[in-house]
Amino acid sequence: MTAAGSIAAGVVGTPAVNIAIFAFFVLATLIIAVSAAGQNRTATDYYAGGRAFTGPQNGIAIGGDYLSAASFLGIAGIIALNGYDGFLYSIGFLVGWLLVLLLVAGPLRNTGRYTTADVLDLRLKATPVRAAAAVSTLTVSLFYLLAQMAGAGSLVSLLLGVRSSQGQDLTLAVVGLLMIFYVLVGGMKGTTWVQIVKAVLLLTCAAVTTFWVMARAGFSLSALLRHAAAASPAGQAVLGPGLLYGVNTVSKFNFISLSLALVLGVAGLPHVLMRLYTVPNAREARRSVVWTISLVGLFYLFTLVLGYGAMWLVGASQIEAAPGKDNSAVPLLAYNLGGTLLLGIVAAVAFATILAVVAGLTITASASFAHDVYSGVLRRGEADPGQEVRVARVTAVVIGTVAVIGGIYAKDVDVAFLVALAFAIAASANLPSILYSLFWPRFTARGALWSIYGGLISSVGLIIFSPVVSGHPSAAGGAVPSLIGDPHINFAFFPLDNPGIVSIPLAFFLGWLGSVTDLHPVDPARFARMQVRALTGVGAERSSRS
Amino acid sequence: MSLTQSERGNVSGYEVVHASREFRTLRRHLGSFVVPAIVLFLGWYFLYVILAAFAPGFMRITVAGEVNIGLCFGALQFVSTFVITIVYRRWARRRLDPQADRLRQRLEVGRKH
């Protein structure tokens, strides 16, 4: 069967080969998770892998946690269809890491145990703040999970030839079961090793494919760009900014809003921040981030070549016609280059990527619920640690189930775009309170509550009343398909797809306002303790190995 | 929020350190690197974002072959990120860590007494 013929049939490659490669990868990661798990008895083992990972190991694992289907499939897909504007995602996703490196990594490791709520609690000692931090962690993680499940859905439908709706839902359920298994059996240790292996596989796979594309273009970036522009219906326009976000003023502000959310969102992502607790001290946390930045930066350079490569070798019309649309650009490119085998490998790596990320998200969300909500709020910090871990395991099962159901509804939305919404919520609800509690002496519990809930409600609210959810009459610039397809049901009061430009400054403002109008006196001793611990590492949680 | 008596005793030790000259020097050193670095990279990033949004014509000016200013600018964002990371790592190891270590050791010794 020719490539075009098989794509028209909705399947690429030979499903049997794809399934065999998938099964091999899944089996391999399961073995890793089980054998790495060891003893997961204490809460520190389950949540933080005993804090025994080295900086480089953790840095690679963070890369594995962070480089999700959004990065691999989503960004390359956006570049393949819209050219340069997809590159803007890569840059925001990378540059945001500097904030983690410079402000957050060391101090956070020094002042928390398992979750970011621990940090706020050390500073403010207020149960409602812990509850608020848990609510925002859970919301961000669920949004992110939804994006990953959407990616899994489209990938599977493309590669396994599962086209019936029930079949796709069934495969999503399998993804959910696998991720629950990793987390229950492997805990943080098992999850970390799955992420490390996945990061290495992903980077290798992207490097090989990039090399292949460049070889086709005679190792000339200019030639690649020329071919890509020639193959695209938009022509030369794909080489510069504006195709997606330059249509009108609204779309330009949309783009600025997105950029703000990306660069400020990284330092508020709970599943990334939680990984900082898996190393022995702040220095290793910093080393982790240095490794992550190198890895992630390299990877995003590859996505540029992959995206333009798909534009050239696959072509926009084939990508648009494939199930999963932009998310399938990279798998189609792999098929074009290396036939069934490379396609199978690329797809399996993408699948492993999704599994590793969903496992990381699940463990974060379950830790947040068990440690912050169950133990911190319901039991006022007096829960038995064993019981807390049991609650975490039950939560993991619940979250897995919720993610599967959500994924069924979000199958056709671009993954990178959904992830960008999660970034906007993270930057609004999490980042201001983290920064204020580390660096601002006058921050109070009221300020924290205003900032967290204000950021959370405004970002989620604006998304609901945006063209993303509401039906809308015609496609504005940078538009994505909305959840409600009927253009007559229009409640898009907010014109932008991404809420960041409003909700992030608002959350910072509310944190300030809530604090300065708070009549409770600020206790300077708490801030003193916070800052001394954050900067020197006194009293930081120790590794179980030392 | 008031502190319990035992917490108060524990916390006031931190207040002494927090007010000490060594700690203030450490904090000033950290700030003198981190604040300009953040201003620099965020300014640089938003300059890029605003040019991409409002000056697409400028970004399309070709530099070599099909490679235009937009691509070079984007690549330079990668370069600046890598450079800040490397410089910060070296600086933190040489300047920041020894100071933080000295303070921590003093505090930990003080706690045992």
Contacts between the chains, C-beta under 8 A, distances in Angstrom:
chain1	res1	chain2	res2	distance
A	84	B	59	7.9
A	84	B	70	6.0
A	84	B	71	7.6
A	87	B	71	7.8
A	87	B	74	5.4
A	88	B	49	7.5
A	88	B	52	6.3
A	88	B	74	7.8
A	90	B	74	7.9
A	91	B	45	7.5
A	91	B	48	7.2
A	91	B	74	5.7
A	91	B	77	4.8
A	91	B	78	7.5
A	92	B	45	7.9
A	94	B	77	7.4
A	94	B	78	6.7
A	94	B	81	5.8
A	95	B	41	6.6
A	95	B	45	5.1
A	95	B	77	6.0
A	95	B	81	5.6
A	97	B	81	7.2
A	98	B	37	7.5
A	98	B	38	7.5
A	98	B	41	5.2
A	98	B	81	6.0
A	98	B	84	5.8
A	98	B	85	7.1
A	99	B	38	7.1
A	101	B	85	6.2
A	101	B	88	6.4
A	102	B	34	4.9
A	102	B	37	5.8
A	102	B	38	6.0
A	102	B	84	7.9
A	102	B	88	6.4
A	103	B	34	6.5
A	103	B	38	7.3
A	124	B	1	7.0
A	125	B	1	5.3
A	125	B	3	7.9
A	126	B	1	6.3
A	220	B	65	7.4
A	221	B	65	7.8
A	221	B	66	7.8
A	221	B	67	6.1
A	222	B	64	6.7
A	222	B	65	2.9
A	222	B	66	4.5
A	222	B	67	5.6
A	223	B	65	7.6
A	223	B	66	7.8
A	225	B	65	7.6
A	225	B	66	3.8
A	225	B	67	6.8
A	225	B	71	8.0
A	226	B	65	7.4
A	226	B	66	5.0
A	229	B	66	7.0
A	239	B	60	7.0
A	239	B	66	6.1
A	239	B	68	6.0
A	239	B	70	7.7
A	239	B	71	7.6
A	240	B	56	5.5
A	240	B	59	5.2
A	240	B	60	3.8
A	240	B	68	6.1
A	240	B	70	5.3
A	241	B	52	4.1
A	241	B	53	7.3
A	241	B	56	4.9
A	241	B	59	5.3
A	241	B	70	5.7
A	242	B	52	7.8
A	242	B	56	4.1
A	245	B	52	7.9
A	245	B	53	6.7
A	246	B	53	7.0
A	246	B	56	5.4
A	252	B	53	4.4
A	252	B	54	6.7
A	255	B	49	7.3
A	255	B	52	7.3
A	255	B	53	5.2
A	256	B	49	6.1
A	256	B	50	7.3
A	256	B	53	6.0
A	259	B	45	7.6
A	259	B	46	7.5
A	259	B	49	4.3
A	263	B	42	7.2
A	263	B	45	5.9
A	283	B	97	6.7
A	286	B	89	7.2
A	286	B	92	6.5
A	287	B	89	7.9
A	290	B	85	5.7
A	290	B	89	5.3
A	293	B	81	6.6
A	293	B	82	7.2
A	293	B	85	4.9
A	294	B	82	7.4
A	294	B	85	7.6
A	297	B	78	5.5
A	297	B	81	6.3
A	297	B	82	6.2
A	300	B	78	7.4
A	301	B	78	6.6
A	445	B	1	6.7
A	520	B	1	6.9
A	523	B	1	6.5
A	523	B	2	7.6
A	523	B	3	6.7
A	524	B	15	6.9
A	525	B	3	6.7
A	525	B	8	7.2
A	525	B	11	4.0
A	525	B	12	6.2
A	525	B	14	6.8
A	525	B	15	5.3
A	526	B	1	7.8
A	526	B	3	7.5
A	526	B	11	6.7
A	527	B	18	7.9
A	528	B	11	7.0
A	528	B	14	4.7
A	528	B	15	4.4
A	528	B	17	7.5
A	528	B	18	3.6
A	528	B	19	7.7
A	529	B	10	7.8
A	529	B	11	5.1
A	529	B	14	4.0
A	529	B	15	7.8
A	529	B	18	7.9
A	531	B	18	6.2
A	531	B	27	7.3
A	532	B	14	4.8
A	532	B	17	5.0
A	532	B	18	5.4
A	532	B	23	6.6
A	532	B	103	7.7
A	532	B	107	7.3
A	533	B	14	7.5
A	535	B	23	7.6
A	535	B	26	6.0
A	535	B	27	6.5
A	535	B	30	6.7
A	535	B	100	6.2
A	535	B	103	8.0
A	536	B	23	7.8
A	536	B	26	7.6
A	536	B	100	4.9
A	536	B	103	4.6
A	536	B	104	4.3
A	536	B	107	6.7
A	537	B	100	6.6
A	537	B	104	5.5
A	538	B	103	7.7
A	538	B	104	5.1
A	538	B	107	4.6
A	538	B	108	6.5
